[in-house]
Amino acid sequence: MSARGIAVTGTIAGLYAVLTYALGAVAYLPQQIRFAEALAVLPYLTPLAIPGLTLGTFLANLNSPLGWVDWVFGTLATLIAAFLTRYAPHRLLAPLPPVVVNAIVVGYYLAILLDLPFAVTAGQVFLGQMVACYLLGYPLLTFLTNRPWLIRRLRGQT
């Protein structure tokens, strides 16, 4: 990875973590809207976002009241969703992997840890992810798609 690539990856990781920490009151547990998840659409544009989002999620989850479970499984959910987003066949589908993967993975361990019904917990995570990924992330993706010079920067190019 080039120095520019490392810088892009680090910037995405830092931005994700800072946004989550800044708005932390709504970033954890079932009724979450993690606004940083708007960045989950970035792998559609650049593979550099995959490690950036993964690292950013891990750093953000260090503040989670669920501890190591969120560090490991929340981060793993982000990694899986980022890979799936990278290969989304159309821009409109790019926000869908983080919505579905987090609803299933995060919903599952929240249901177990908090002794809640899975369907309700997954539904709550799903709704929060829909807000973050489609109401915020999709407009971000559209904005960036219409600015090729920004996409080149995100890819670590000049």
RODO-2510 file (C-alpha; in nm, 4 decimals, decimal comma):
residues 158
     n   res          X          Y          Z
     1     m     0,0000     0,0000     0,0000
     2     s     0,1312     0,3438    -0,0897
     3     a     0,1728     0,6301     0,1553
     4     r    -0,1380     0,7912     0,0052
     5     g    -0,3300     0,4676     0,0516
     6     i    -0,2265     0,4479     0,4154
     7     a    -0,3318     0,8101     0,4610
     8     v    -0,6746     0,7458     0,3062
     9     t    -0,7243     0,4322     0,5161
    10     g    -0,6220     0,6157     0,8324
    11     t    -0,8448     0,9103     0,7530
    12     i    -1,1482     0,6865     0,7050
    13     a    -1,0683     0,4972     1,0277
    14     g    -1,0227     0,8189     1,2231
    15     l    -1,3351     0,9802     1,0825
    16     y    -1,5443     0,6732     1,1646
    17     a    -1,4120     0,6527     1,5206
    18     v    -1,4449     1,0270     1,5888
    19     l    -1,8011     1,0409     1,4543
    20     t    -1,8966     0,7444     1,6706
    21     y    -1,7336     0,8861     1,9837
    22     a    -1,8838     1,2310     1,9248
    23     l    -2,2340     1,0878     1,8919
    24     g    -2,1774     0,7924     2,1250
    25     a    -2,5043     0,8157     2,3168
    26     v    -2,6872     0,6695     2,0168
    27     a    -2,4060     0,4494     1,8795
    28     y    -2,4391     0,1376     2,0943
    29     l    -2,7019    -0,1166     2,2016
    30     p    -3,0179    -0,2127     2,0074
    31     q    -3,1712     0,1322     1,9533
    32     q    -2,8610     0,2582     1,7811
    33     i    -2,8135     0,4954     1,4950
    34     r    -2,4427     0,5027     1,4339
    35     f    -2,4099     0,8013     1,2034
    36     a    -2,0547     0,6974     1,1123
    37     e    -2,2129     0,4037     0,9276
    38     a    -2,2861     0,6495     0,6473
    39     l    -1,9207     0,5871     0,5571
    40     a    -1,9990     0,2168     0,5049
    41     v    -2,0756     0,2939     0,1387
    42     l    -1,7145     0,3930     0,0676
    43     p    -1,5891     0,0427    -0,0239
    44     y    -1,8113     0,0687    -0,3322
    45     l    -1,5726     0,3397    -0,4515
    46     t    -1,2389     0,2224    -0,3136
    47     p    -1,0950    -0,0913    -0,1558
    48     l    -0,8967     0,1341     0,0808
    49     a    -1,2186     0,1871     0,2734
    50     i    -1,2302    -0,1795     0,3775
    51     p    -0,9381    -0,1641     0,6230
    52     g    -1,0312     0,1949     0,7127
    53     l    -1,3842     0,1049     0,8178
    54     t    -1,2677    -0,2108     0,9920
    55     l    -1,0071    -0,0265     1,1977
    56     g    -1,2473     0,2619     1,2621
    57     t    -1,5121     0,0227     1,3896
    58     f    -1,2652    -0,1507     1,6185
    59     l    -1,1505     0,1846     1,7611
    60     a    -1,5091     0,3041     1,8031
    61     n    -1,6089    -0,0211     1,9717
    62     l    -1,3368     0,0187     2,2326
    63     n    -1,5885     0,2526     2,3974
    64     s    -1,8710     0,0007     2,3797
    65     p    -2,0380    -0,1116     2,7016
    66     l    -2,0391    -0,4651     2,5557
    67     g    -1,6586    -0,4884     2,5648
    68     w    -1,4711    -0,7583     2,3767
    69     v    -1,7834    -0,9010     2,2134
    70     d    -1,8421    -0,5738     2,0296
    71     w    -1,4701    -0,5353     1,9579
    72     v    -1,4535    -0,8743     1,7890
    73     f    -1,7959    -0,9399     1,6380
    74     g    -1,8901    -0,5795     1,5592
    75     t    -1,5593    -0,5365     1,3811
    76     l    -1,6023    -0,8675     1,1977
    77     a    -1,9511    -0,7612     1,0849
    78     t    -1,8045    -0,4406     0,9421
    79     l    -1,5310    -0,6316     0,7593
    80     i    -1,7815    -0,8707     0,6004
    81     a    -2,0185    -0,5881     0,5061
    82     a    -1,7332    -0,3837     0,3587
    83     f    -1,6249    -0,6711     0,1324
    84     l    -1,9828    -0,7250     0,0174
    85     t    -2,0275    -0,3514    -0,0434
    86     r    -1,7121    -0,3454    -0,2543
    87     y    -1,8704    -0,5920    -0,4958
    88     a    -2,2249    -0,4544    -0,4962
    89     p    -2,3539    -0,4727    -0,8539
    90     h    -2,5140    -0,1268    -0,8448
    91     r    -2,4730     0,1936    -0,6462
    92     l    -2,8270     0,1647    -0,5087
    93     l    -2,7347    -0,1700    -0,3493
    94     a    -2,4069    -0,0491    -0,1957
    95     p    -2,5662     0,0497     0,1407
    96     l    -2,7494    -0,2825     0,1722
    97     p    -2,4676    -0,5124     0,3008
    98     p    -2,3966    -0,3069     0,6153
    99     v    -2,7688    -0,2898     0,6870
   100     v    -2,8266    -0,6646     0,6556
   101     v    -2,4984    -0,7917     0,8020
   102     n    -2,5168    -0,5672     1,1083
   103     a    -2,8841    -0,6473     1,1640
   104     i    -2,8003    -1,0179     1,1710
   105     v    -2,4606    -1,0215     1,3454
   106     v    -2,5015    -0,7320     1,5878
   107     g    -2,8681    -0,8150     1,6403
   108     y    -2,7725    -1,1722     1,7300
   109     y    -2,5116    -1,0938     1,9930
   110     l    -2,7150    -0,8077     2,1384
   111     a    -3,0118    -1,0415     2,1743
   112     i    -2,7979    -1,2981     2,3547
   113     l    -2,6102    -1,0556     2,5789
   114     l    -2,9124    -0,8461     2,6696
   115     d    -3,1612    -1,1356     2,6815
   116     l    -3,3877    -0,9802     2,4194
   117     p    -3,5856    -1,1381     2,1339
   118     f    -3,3661    -1,1704     1,8242
   119     a    -3,6304    -1,0507     1,5775
   120     v    -3,6956    -0,7313     1,7712
   121     t    -3,3269    -0,6625     1,8317
   122     a    -3,2290    -0,7311     1,4701
   123     g    -3,5177    -0,5103     1,3573
   124     q    -3,3976    -0,2236     1,5723
   125     v    -3,0424    -0,2534     1,4403
   126     f    -3,1812    -0,2837     1,0868
   127     l    -3,3780     0,0407     1,1202
   128     g    -3,0812     0,2294     1,2630
   129     q    -2,8603     0,1011     0,9834
   130     m    -3,1188     0,1983     0,7212
   131     v    -3,1154     0,5545     0,8503
   132     a    -2,7364     0,5730     0,8550
   133     c    -2,6648     0,3878     0,5316
   134     y    -2,9507     0,4929     0,3063
   135     l    -3,0597     0,8336     0,4373
   136     l    -2,7014     0,9526     0,4972
   137     g    -2,4685     0,7102     0,3192
   138     y    -2,6447     0,6918    -0,0160
   139     p    -2,6491     1,0717    -0,0620
   140     l    -2,2780     1,0704     0,0312
   141     l    -2,2155     0,8029    -0,2319
   142     t    -2,4105     0,9997    -0,4925
   143     f    -2,2188     1,3166    -0,4065
   144     l    -1,8830     1,1417    -0,4390
   145     t    -1,9800     0,9550    -0,7569
   146     n    -2,0473     1,2866    -0,9271
   147     r    -1,6992     1,4141    -0,8359
   148     p    -1,4369     1,1960    -1,0057
   149     w    -1,1507     1,3986    -0,8588
   150     l    -1,2701     1,3055    -0,5067
   151     i    -1,2935     0,9388    -0,6023
   152     r    -0,9334     0,9523    -0,7277
   153     r    -0,8305     1,0952    -0,3886
   154     l    -1,0214     0,8207    -0,2070
   155     r    -0,8355     0,5643    -0,4149
   156     g    -0,5029     0,7143    -0,3134
   157     q    -0,4397     0,8514    -0,6605
   158     t    -0,3386     1,2036    -0,7538
***
